[in-house]
Amino acid sequence: MPRNVPIIDLKSFIDGTDKESVVAAVDDACRNTGFLVVTGHGVAPEIMQGALDAIRSFYEQPESTKAAHDNSVRGTGWKQFASMSLGNLEGDGTVPPDLREEFRVRRLDIIDWVSPIWGDPLINEAFRDALVRYYTTLDRRADVIGQIFALAVGKQQNYFEQFTDHHDSYL
């Protein structure tokens, strides 16, 4: 069994120059290692940096500003620091809270431009745009990886789309 996690470049699958080699490499990695790292995915560095900058800027805001981005109904938006405790899911409530805060985005928030998680759209347009751009880019890359998996198991390239066309993934 290999000791290293395979690093697989998706570029030749995405541009169509050598789909078979990428499919074979992913198939081998999944069957023999169980893990893989992808490069050449085509997610532009400026899209990743834009999302990172937006979320860093968000976390630097005072709690009162971040609180305007809550959407507890959907389980998305901002969750304040130490408000969650994974250890208490099955416990007796004595486990201390997790020392983290989070901002979650789902597909429903992406398509709902007036979702409460975005706060005041006039103030937060750049924040929303950066995260929407990142989410939609990753969503398209997930489709590519699904196509590779489909071909690796002997199905048509678009086989998994019937199961994922209305997904509700989180970012």
C-alpha positions in Angstrom: 0.0 0.0 0.0 1.4 3.5 -0.9 2.6 5.6 2.0 1.9 8.9 0.4 -1.4 10.5 -0.6 -1.5 10.7 -4.4 -1.5 14.2 -5.9 -3.6 14.3 -9.0 -3.6 17.2 -11.5 -7.1 17.6 -13.0 -6.1 20.1 -15.7 -5.9 17.5 -18.5 -9.4 16.2 -17.6 -10.8 19.7 -17.5 -9.3 20.8 -20.8 -10.0 17.4 -22.4 -6.5 16.6 -23.4 -6.1 13.4 -21.4 -9.2 12.5 -19.5 -8.4 8.8 -19.4 -5.1 9.3 -17.4 -6.8 11.4 -14.8 -9.7 9.0 -14.4 -7.2 6.1 -14.1 -5.2 8.0 -11.5 -8.3 8.9 -9.4 -9.6 5.3 -9.7 -6.2 4.0 -8.5 -6.0 6.5 -5.6 -9.5 5.7 -4.4 -9.1 1.9 -4.6 -5.6 1.7 -3.2 -5.1 4.7 -0.9 -8.5 6.0 -0.1 -7.4 9.6 -0.3 -6.2 12.0 -2.9 -5.2 15.6 -3.3 -6.2 17.5 -6.4 -4.3 20.2 -8.2 -4.9 21.9 -11.5 -8.6 22.3 -10.5 -8.9 25.6 -12.1 -10.1 27.5 -9.0 -8.4 30.8 -9.6 -6.2 32.1 -6.8 -7.9 35.4 -6.8 -11.3 33.7 -6.2 -9.8 31.8 -3.2 -8.1 34.9 -1.9 -11.2 37.0 -2.4 -13.2 34.6 -0.2 -10.4 34.4 2.4 -10.2 38.2 2.5 -14.0 38.6 2.8 -14.3 36.2 5.6 -11.3 37.6 7.5 -12.8 41.0 7.2 -16.1 39.7 8.5 -14.5 38.1 11.6 -12.8 41.3 12.4 -16.1 43.0 12.9 -17.7 43.5 16.3 -20.2 40.9 17.5 -23.0 43.3 17.0 -22.2 43.6 13.3 -21.8 39.9 12.9 -25.0 39.2 14.7 -26.9 40.8 11.8 -25.8 37.8 9.7 -27.6 35.1 11.5 -30.1 32.8 10.0 -30.8 30.2 12.6 -33.8 28.9 10.7 -31.6 27.5 8.0 -28.7 26.8 10.2 -26.5 29.2 8.3 -24.9 32.6 8.7 -22.9 33.5 11.7 -22.6 31.5 14.9 -21.0 33.4 17.8 -17.8 32.3 19.5 -18.3 29.4 22.0 -22.0 29.0 21.1 -21.6 25.4 20.0 -20.5 22.3 21.7 -19.9 19.2 19.7 -19.0 17.3 22.8 -22.5 17.8 24.2 -24.4 16.3 21.3 -24.7 13.0 23.2 -23.4 14.2 26.6 -24.9 15.5 29.8 -24.2 19.2 29.0 -21.0 19.4 31.0 -18.5 19.6 28.1 -17.3 23.1 27.6 -18.2 24.9 24.4 -16.1 24.7 21.3 -13.8 27.7 21.1 -14.7 28.8 17.6 -17.1 30.9 15.7 -18.3 30.1 12.2 -20.0 31.5 9.1 -21.9 28.9 7.1 -23.4 29.4 3.6 -25.7 26.9 1.8 -26.9 26.7 -1.7 -30.3 28.2 -0.6 -28.4 31.2 0.6 -26.5 31.5 -2.6 -29.7 31.7 -4.7 -31.6 33.8 -2.2 -30.0 37.3 -2.5 -32.1 38.6 0.4 -31.2 35.8 2.8 -30.7 37.1 6.3 -27.1 35.8 6.4 -26.0 38.6 4.1 -27.0 41.3 6.4 -27.6 44.7 4.8 -27.0 44.1 1.1 -25.9 47.7 0.5 -23.2 47.4 3.2 -22.2 43.8 2.5 -22.3 43.5 -1.2 -18.6 42.7 -1.6 -18.7 40.1 1.2 -21.7 38.4 -0.4 -20.2 38.5 -3.9 -16.9 37.0 -2.8 -18.5 34.1 -1.1 -21.0 33.5 -3.8 -18.3 33.5 -6.4 -16.2 31.0 -4.4 -19.2 28.8 -3.7 -20.3 28.6 -7.3 -16.8 28.0 -8.5 -16.3 25.1 -6.0 -19.8 23.8 -7.0 -18.6 23.5 -10.6 -15.4 21.8 -9.6 -17.4 19.3 -7.5 -19.3 18.5 -10.7 -16.0 17.8 -12.5 -14.9 15.5 -9.7 -18.2 13.7 -9.9 -17.7 13.2 -13.6 -14.3 11.7 -13.0 -15.8 9.3 -10.4 -18.5 8.3 -12.7 -16.1 7.4 -15.5 -13.9 5.6 -12.9 -16.7 3.2 -12.0 -17.7 2.6 -15.6 -20.7 5.0 -15.9 -21.5 7.8 -18.2 -19.7 11.0 -17.4 -22.8 12.8 -16.3 -24.2 9.9 -14.3 -24.0 11.5 -10.8 -25.7 14.7 -11.9 -29.1 13.2 -11.4 -28.2 12.8 -7.7 -26.5 16.2 -7.2 -28.4 18.7 -9.4 -30.4 20.0 -6.4 -27.8 19.5 -3.6 -27.6 21.8 -0.6 -23.9 21.7 0.3 -22.4 24.0 2.9 -19.4 26.3 2.6 
